[in-house]
Amino acid sequence: MSAERAHLPPANNLPDTRSQLVVTMFAPPGTPVPTVVGADELAERQHLRVTAP
Protein backbone atom coordinates (compact mmCIF):
# COMPACT_ATOMS: atom_id res chain seq x y z
CA MET A 1 0.00 0.00 0.00
CA SER A 2 1.30 3.48 -0.79
CA ALA A 3 0.09 7.03 -0.45
CA GLU A 4 0.33 9.89 -2.87
CA ARG A 5 2.06 13.13 -2.11
CA ALA A 6 -0.44 15.66 -0.84
CA HIS A 7 -0.21 19.03 -2.54
CA LEU A 8 -1.75 21.38 0.01
CA PRO A 9 -2.69 24.93 -0.95
CA PRO A 10 -1.50 27.69 1.34
CA ALA A 11 -3.86 28.29 4.23
CA ASN A 12 -4.02 30.47 7.31
CA ASN A 13 -1.67 33.01 5.74
CA LEU A 14 -1.81 35.82 8.23
CA PRO A 15 -0.25 39.18 7.35
CA ASP A 16 1.41 39.59 10.75
CA THR A 17 2.79 36.09 11.47
CA ARG A 18 4.43 33.16 9.73
CA SER A 19 2.31 30.02 9.21
CA GLN A 20 3.81 26.52 9.26
CA LEU A 21 2.52 23.13 8.13
CA VAL A 22 3.39 20.13 10.29
CA VAL A 23 3.06 16.65 8.81
CA THR A 24 3.13 13.36 10.71
CA MET A 25 3.73 10.25 8.61
CA PHE A 26 3.42 6.62 9.72
CA ALA A 27 4.85 3.43 8.22
CA PRO A 28 5.54 -0.10 9.42
CA PRO A 29 8.98 -0.52 11.02
CA GLY A 30 11.72 -0.88 8.43
CA THR A 31 9.57 0.51 5.62
CA PRO A 32 10.57 3.81 3.98
CA VAL A 33 7.86 6.43 4.44
CA PRO A 34 8.12 8.02 0.97
CA THR A 35 7.27 5.28 -1.52
CA VAL A 36 7.55 5.65 -5.28
CA VAL A 37 4.49 4.37 -7.10
CA GLY A 38 4.34 3.33 -10.72
CA ALA A 39 2.40 4.93 -13.54
CA ASP A 40 -0.23 2.18 -13.41
CA GLU A 41 -1.04 2.85 -9.74
CA LEU A 42 -1.16 6.61 -10.37
CA ALA A 43 -3.62 6.01 -13.20
CA GLU A 44 -5.78 3.85 -10.89
CA ARG A 45 -5.95 6.72 -8.38
CA GLN A 46 -6.78 9.42 -10.93
CA HIS A 47 -10.44 9.50 -9.84
CA LEU A 48 -9.37 10.42 -6.29
CA ARG A 49 -7.63 13.65 -7.28
CA VAL A 50 -9.13 17.09 -6.93
CA THR A 51 -8.09 19.61 -9.52
CA ALA A 52 -7.34 23.22 -8.67
CA PRO A 53 -10.09 25.71 -9.45
PyRosetta script that sets phi, psi and omega in degrees:
from pyrosetta import init, pose_from_sequence

init()
pose = pose_from_sequence("MSAERAHLPPANNLPDTRSQLVVTMFAPPGTPVPTVVGADELAERQHLRVTAP")
pose.set_psi(1, 140.3)
pose.set_omega(1, 178.6)
pose.set_phi(2, -139.8)
pose.set_psi(2, 161.7)
pose.set_omega(2, -180.0)
pose.set_phi(3, -119.7)
pose.set_psi(3, 150.4)
pose.set_omega(3, 177.1)
pose.set_phi(4, -83.6)
pose.set_psi(4, 160.4)
pose.set_omega(4, 174.2)
pose.set_phi(5, -71.7)
pose.set_psi(5, 133.6)
pose.set_omega(5, 179.1)
pose.set_phi(6, -90.6)
pose.set_psi(6, 122.7)
pose.set_omega(6, 175.5)
pose.set_phi(7, -98.3)
pose.set_psi(7, 102.7)
pose.set_omega(7, -175.4)
pose.set_phi(8, -97.7)
pose.set_psi(8, 130.0)
pose.set_omega(8, 176.6)
pose.set_phi(9, -70.8)
pose.set_psi(9, 153.6)
pose.set_omega(9, 177.4)
pose.set_phi(10, -58.2)
pose.set_psi(10, 140.8)
pose.set_omega(10, 179.1)
pose.set_phi(11, -145.0)
pose.set_psi(11, 158.0)
pose.set_omega(11, 178.4)
pose.set_phi(12, 55.8)
pose.set_psi(12, 38.7)
pose.set_omega(12, 178.3)
pose.set_phi(13, -81.7)
pose.set_psi(13, 99.7)
pose.set_omega(13, -178.3)
pose.set_phi(14, -92.9)
pose.set_psi(14, 142.1)
pose.set_omega(14, -176.9)
pose.set_phi(15, -70.0)
pose.set_psi(15, -19.9)
pose.set_omega(15, -173.9)
pose.set_phi(16, -112.4)
pose.set_psi(16, 8.0)
pose.set_omega(16, 179.0)
pose.set_phi(17, -152.7)
pose.set_psi(17, 160.5)
pose.set_omega(17, -179.8)
pose.set_phi(18, -93.9)
pose.set_psi(18, 130.7)
pose.set_omega(18, 178.2)
pose.set_phi(19, -94.0)
pose.set_psi(19, 148.7)
pose.set_omega(19, 177.4)
pose.set_phi(20, -132.1)
pose.set_psi(20, 150.5)
pose.set_omega(20, 176.2)
pose.set_phi(21, -111.3)
pose.set_psi(21, 126.2)
pose.set_omega(21, 178.2)
pose.set_phi(22, -110.5)
pose.set_psi(22, 130.9)
pose.set_omega(22, -178.7)
pose.set_phi(23, -120.7)
pose.set_psi(23, 133.5)
pose.set_omega(23, 173.9)
pose.set_phi(24, -115.0)
pose.set_psi(24, 125.0)
pose.set_omega(24, -177.4)
pose.set_phi(25, -119.1)
pose.set_psi(25, 141.6)
pose.set_omega(25, -179.6)
pose.set_phi(26, -121.7)
pose.set_psi(26, 145.3)
pose.set_omega(26, 175.1)
pose.set_phi(27, -154.3)
pose.set_psi(27, 155.6)
pose.set_omega(27, 175.9)
pose.set_phi(28, -60.7)
pose.set_psi(28, 150.7)
pose.set_omega(28, 179.2)
pose.set_phi(29, -54.4)
pose.set_psi(29, 135.1)
pose.set_omega(29, 179.0)
pose.set_phi(30, 82.8)
pose.set_psi(30, -1.4)
pose.set_omega(30, 179.8)
pose.set_phi(31, -102.5)
pose.set_psi(31, 129.6)
pose.set_omega(31, 177.1)
pose.set_phi(32, -64.6)
pose.set_psi(32, 138.7)
pose.set_omega(32, -178.4)
pose.set_phi(33, -69.4)
pose.set_psi(33, -54.2)
pose.set_omega(33, 176.6)
pose.set_phi(34, -75.1)
pose.set_psi(34, 124.1)
pose.set_omega(34, -178.7)
pose.set_phi(35, -121.9)
pose.set_psi(35, 130.2)
pose.set_omega(35, 178.6)
pose.set_phi(36, -81.6)
pose.set_psi(36, 129.7)
pose.set_omega(36, 177.7)
pose.set_phi(37, -108.3)
pose.set_psi(37, 153.1)
pose.set_omega(37, -178.7)
pose.set_phi(38, -81.8)
pose.set_psi(38, 170.5)
pose.set_omega(38, -179.2)
pose.set_phi(39, -62.5)
pose.set_psi(39, -33.7)
pose.set_omega(39, -179.2)
pose.set_phi(40, -66.8)
pose.set_psi(40, -40.6)
pose.set_omega(40, 178.5)
pose.set_phi(41, -69.7)
pose.set_psi(41, -37.7)
pose.set_omega(41, 176.3)
pose.set_phi(42, -61.3)
pose.set_psi(42, -40.8)
pose.set_omega(42, 178.9)
pose.set_phi(43, -64.8)
pose.set_psi(43, -38.2)
pose.set_omega(43, 178.5)
pose.set_phi(44, -64.6)
pose.set_psi(44, -27.3)
pose.set_omega(44, -177.4)
pose.set_phi(45, -95.4)
pose.set_psi(45, 2.2)
pose.set_omega(45, -176.8)
pose.set_phi(46, -53.6)
pose.set_psi(46, -38.8)
pose.set_omega(46, -177.6)
pose.set_phi(47, -68.3)
pose.set_psi(47, -13.9)
pose.set_omega(47, -179.6)
pose.set_phi(48, -88.1)
pose.set_psi(48, -11.7)
pose.set_omega(48, -175.8)
pose.set_phi(49, -80.8)
pose.set_psi(49, 148.0)
pose.set_omega(49, 174.3)
pose.set_phi(50, -111.7)
pose.set_psi(50, 127.6)
pose.set_omega(50, -179.1)
pose.set_phi(51, -87.1)
pose.set_psi(51, 152.2)
pose.set_omega(51, 179.0)
pose.set_phi(52, -68.2)
pose.set_psi(52, 146.4)
pose.set_omega(52, 179.5)
pose.set_phi(53, -68.2)
pose.dump_pdb("model.pdb")
